[in-house]
Amino acid sequence: MGAFRDLTGQIFGRLTVLRCVGRDKHRNALWLCRCECGKEVEVVRASLVRELTQSCGCLRQEVTSAQFSKHGRSHKSDPTYSSWRNLQNRIMQPNNSEYRYYGGAGVRIDPRWLGEHGFENFLADMGKRPEGTTLGRFRDIGDYAPENCAWQTRKEQAAEQKVKRQLALLVAWR
């Protein structure tokens, strides 16, 4: 076993070493470190000096979040962005289970809502998605465009579908 080297006060990535707190089950020196985010964590010496551990875990979380974000929003956590992506998928992806009712049936998306600035335009037109709503079309017909869409509750969407069915019956009856 090599000579003990004091790491107190040294900085490794986001971690500042506070003190040695003993050894792990493999007899490796354990160091108490404070991360820049304020959290304290115990780290094995080798992980520090080899720069295998650079934070309490917050760095990995930030990097992962950035990888899955677009337009400054995570598709997993932003309901407005998720609605926009789901809209595109059911209209433009033939392997989507809903495609036959949307893209396959000829429903289109306003061109402003597509491309590099599509989400920003969608957000400007529709606003943030209120809790408990999804994107719906009036009378559940026509294309997805600002003048034909609104954030609707399930109850409102069911009412729109009922109107559509009644109109279909009326047309068929004539």
Long-range contacts (C-beta under 8 A, 24 or more apart in sequence): 1-27, 4-29, 5-45, 7-31, 7-45, 7-48, 7-49, 10-48, 12-48, 12-49, 12-51, 12-53, 12-54, 13-51, 13-53, 13-54, 13-55, 13-59, 14-54, 14-55, 14-56, 14-58, 14-59, 15-41, 15-43, 15-48, 15-53, 15-54, 15-55, 15-56, 17-48, 70-119, 71-119, 71-120, 73-119, 79-129, 79-131, 80-122, 80-123, 80-126, 80-128, 80-129, 81-119, 83-129, 83-134, 83-135, 84-113, 84-118, 84-119, 84-122, 84-123, 87-113, 87-135, 87-144, 88-114, 91-144, 107-142, 107-143, 107-144, 108-143, 108-144, 109-143, 109-144, 109-145, 110-143, 110-144, 110-145, 110-146, 113-144, 126-151, 127-151, 136-160, 139-163, 139-164, 139-167, 140-164
